[in-house]
Amino acid sequence: MQYNTVKTWFITGASKGLGLALVKQLLAAGQKVAATSRNVDDLIKAVGSESPYFLPLAVHLADDASVKNAVDLTITAFGNIDVLINNAGYGIGGSLEELTDAEVRNAFDVNVFGTINTIRHTLPYMRQQQSGHILNISSIAGFSAATGWATYAATKFAISGLTEVLADDVKDFGIKAVLVLPGAFRTSFLTDDSLSLPQHPIAEYEAIRASHQKYLTMNGQQQGDPEKAAAAMIEAGFNPNPPLHLFLGSDAYRRAVAKIGSLTAEIESLKQLSHSTDY
């Protein structure tokens, strides 16, 4: 895949999964890539490139100063940031009473506030150049959630909401925001490195245990191809008029359509009640 324009891409969570696929495809296409990871050595090893267009960065996304430093280093190295892809995040399962306050807050720190931090420090440059793309990777769970994943869904619904409003907030500056909602892709997402489950599960939550087991047995058998997902996101990064909602995977499509259908039916069934509360 080759492109006539060379852009600078800033990608979080780049040492594995979709992030790694994005970095490798972009470097192969001659693009400039600043990539972040908690462990920069793992990132360098995974990417396996000594290209002058590759800038590996050790970043703690929940630390605003760390994020600002990474953005500043990218501007120093490449002069600008054309596309920001917020990919970093992890899954967390369990009922709310099975998870500690620290576990829930950490999930929001990484999945939500990390995204907010990168946007906050990238926007001034995009606004000045009057162009840019911001791709925030949510999940189909940020549109149609599943039993046993309340905290994860809460973080991804937050990403969905902030991206929809962000798109309106920045459109006058020539900046595009894209909400990416992937289904299940064959990455390391369902492994211990990317998934947190309750240390002290409560036996009564039988449906949650069944849901977790269903997803864990899916590991390595997911229908989604991460290379194709990465290619689709790269196309969105080059598209001057990208979609606001980018559902990836046939499972994401099915769940989205089912959710829209059930929600429409519920809203219509309550139409009279909804109207009755007006003056």
Secondary structure as the mmCIF struct_conf table of DSSP 4:
data_model
#
loop_
_struct_conf.conf_type_id
_struct_conf.id
_struct_conf.beg_label_comp_id
_struct_conf.beg_label_asym_id
_struct_conf.beg_label_seq_id
_struct_conf.end_label_comp_id
_struct_conf.end_label_asym_id
_struct_conf.end_label_seq_id
BEND BEND1 ASN A 4 THR A 5
STRN STRN1 THR A 8 ILE A 11
BEND BEND2 THR A 12 GLY A 13
BEND BEND3 SER A 15 LYS A 16
HELX_RH_AL_P HELX_RH_AL_P1 GLY A 17 ALA A 28
TURN_TY1_P TURN_TY1_P1 ALA A 29 GLY A 30
STRN STRN2 LYS A 32 SER A 37
BEND BEND4 ARG A 38 ARG A 38
HELX_RH_AL_P HELX_RH_AL_P2 VAL A 40 VAL A 47
TURN_TY1_P TURN_TY1_P2 PRO A 52 TYR A 53
STRN STRN3 PHE A 54 ALA A 58
TURN_TY1_P TURN_TY1_P3 LEU A 61 ALA A 62
HELX_RH_AL_P HELX_RH_AL_P3 ASP A 64 PHE A 78
BEND BEND5 GLY A 79 GLY A 79
STRN STRN4 VAL A 83 ASN A 86
STRN STRN5 GLY A 91 ILE A 92
STRN STRN6 GLY A 94 GLY A 94
HELX_RH_3T_P HELX_RH_3T_P1 LEU A 96 GLU A 98
BEND BEND6 LEU A 99 LEU A 99
HELX_RH_AL_P HELX_RH_AL_P4 ASP A 101 PHE A 108
HELX_RH_PI_P HELX_RH_PI_P1 ASP A 109 PHE A 113
HELX_RH_AL_P HELX_RH_AL_P5 GLY A 114 GLN A 129
TURN_TY1_P TURN_TY1_P4 GLN A 130 GLN A 130
STRN STRN7 GLY A 132 ILE A 137
HELX_RH_3T_P HELX_RH_3T_P2 ILE A 140 GLY A 142
TURN_TY1_P TURN_TY1_P5 PHE A 143 PHE A 143
BEND BEND7 SER A 144 SER A 144
TURN_TY1_P TURN_TY1_P6 THR A 147 GLY A 148
STRN STRN8 TRP A 149 TRP A 149
HELX_RH_AL_P HELX_RH_AL_P6 ALA A 150 VAL A 170
HELX_RH_3T_P HELX_RH_3T_P3 LYS A 171 PHE A 173
TURN_TY1_P TURN_TY1_P7 GLY A 174 GLY A 174
STRN STRN9 ILE A 175 PRO A 182
STRN STRN10 PHE A 185 PHE A 185
BEND BEND8 ARG A 186 SER A 188
TURN_TY1_P TURN_TY1_P8 PHE A 189 LEU A 190
BEND BEND9 THR A 191 THR A 191
TURN_TY1_P TURN_TY1_P9 ASP A 192 SER A 194
STRN STRN11 LEU A 195 SER A 196
BEND BEND10 GLN A 199 HIS A 200
TURN_TY1_P TURN_TY1_P10 ALA A 203 GLU A 204
HELX_RH_AL_P HELX_RH_AL_P7 GLU A 206 LEU A 216
TURN_TY1_P TURN_TY1_P11 THR A 217 GLY A 220
BEND BEND11 GLN A 223 GLN A 223
STRN STRN12 GLY A 224 GLY A 224
HELX_RH_AL_P HELX_RH_AL_P8 PRO A 226 PHE A 238
BEND BEND12 PRO A 240 ASN A 241
BEND BEND13 LEU A 244 LEU A 244
STRN STRN13 HIS A 245 LEU A 248
BEND BEND14 GLY A 249 GLY A 249
HELX_RH_AL_P HELX_RH_AL_P9 SER A 250 SER A 269
TURN_TY1_P TURN_TY1_P12 LEU A 270 LEU A 270
HELX_RH_AL_P HELX_RH_AL_P10 LYS A 271 SER A 276
TURN_TY1_P TURN_TY1_P13 THR A 277 THR A 277
#
